[in-house]
Amino acid sequence: MNSISSEEKARLMKLATYASTSVALTLIICKAVAWLMTDSVSLMATLIDSCLDALASIINLIAVRHALAPADKQHRFGHGKAEALAGLGQATFITGSAMFLLLEAISHFWNPHPISEMPIGVGIMVISIIATYGLMMFQQHVINKTDSTAIKADRLHYKTDLLVNGSVIIALLLAYYGWVGFDPLFALMIAGYILYSAWEIVQESLNLLMDREMPDEDRQKIKAIVRSHPKALGMHDLRTRKSGMTVFIQLHLELDDTLTLMRAHEIADEVEALLLDAYPGAEIIIHQDPHSLNEPQPEFVG
């Protein structure tokens, strides 16, 4: 993740939420027109998906603004978990829409409807694919800069939408020139993929809400940074988590027994500065321990 200021991260995240909301609302209008003209259930599937994208994007917009609010008296650790809550909300809406879509697809599968005005439907799907791909490129740029969970969840929606739009084009062509049952069949597959995507969002959100440890590569990187200081004789009890854009790092730093309290404090500050170079804006707590002290440690602590 690139090291940029918190202000720049906030600006990019807000731009991403505005962009996704605008694209979703535009696609809803286009797909609604196409669905009314074609009476395609697979087109209805992508219309429902876009409606949920718009709702999820609006939730994201609100959640991101809240998550970016600074810590206050009642929320000393900040508001970063608002992103995870937004992710769970999105997953709930997505699951509900997928279940509705499954019922509609089954109904149309047993009672197929002929496809009309196929070229219009395909044309609008092509426009949707171009707009969605452009938005995803911008969202990936924001994710690379901020590692935002909310933007990741939003991008996952649009990745799903991109695949859905492509499959709808295939479904429209097959249903128009061949068997009309292809239309609801593709809708069933789309619903299944939407449910899978919702589960991915739930997992990501729960990891944040449950304070899951950062990946092993990050933990090893933190250990290497701490041990690179010439006065660091060791470290233990490393604990990490992430809330919104903020990384939290807590560890015990082992120092020479004979150091003065002032010198130990200075070394801890130097180690903290090294960690901040790698994780800008991180909240870091370093406890200084005499190297000879043999503290009992939980077995799971690395």
Salt bridges, closest charged atoms under 4 A:
GLU8 OE2 - ARG11 NH2 2.83
ASP39 OD2 - HIS113 ND1 3.05
ASP53 OD1 - HIS157 ND1 3.97
ASP72 OD1 - HIS75 ND1 2.99
ASP72 OD2 - HIS79 NE2 3.25
ASP147 OD1 - LYS152 NZ 2.80
ASP147 OD2 - LYS242 NZ 2.69
ASP154 OD1 - HIS157 ND1 3.58
ASP161 OD1 - LYS31 NZ 3.24
ASP211 OD1 - LYS81 NZ 3.07
ASP211 OD1 - ARG241 NH1 3.54
GLU213 OE1 - ARG219 NH1 2.67
ASP237 OD1 - ARG239 NE 2.97
ASP237 OD2 - HIS252 NE2 3.73
GLU254 OE2 - HIS236 ND1 2.75
GLU254 OE1 - HIS291 ND1 3.16
GLU266 OE1 - ARG263 NH1 3.24
ASP269 OD2 - HIS265 NE2 3.16
GLU270 OE1 - HIS229 NE2 2.60
GLU270 OE2 - ARG263 NH1 3.63
ASP289 OD2 - HIS236 NE2 3.23
ASP289 OD2 - HIS252 ND1 2.94
ASP289 OD1 - HIS287 NE2 2.96
GLU295 OE1 - HIS236 NE2 2.92
GLU295 OE1 - HIS252 ND1 3.43
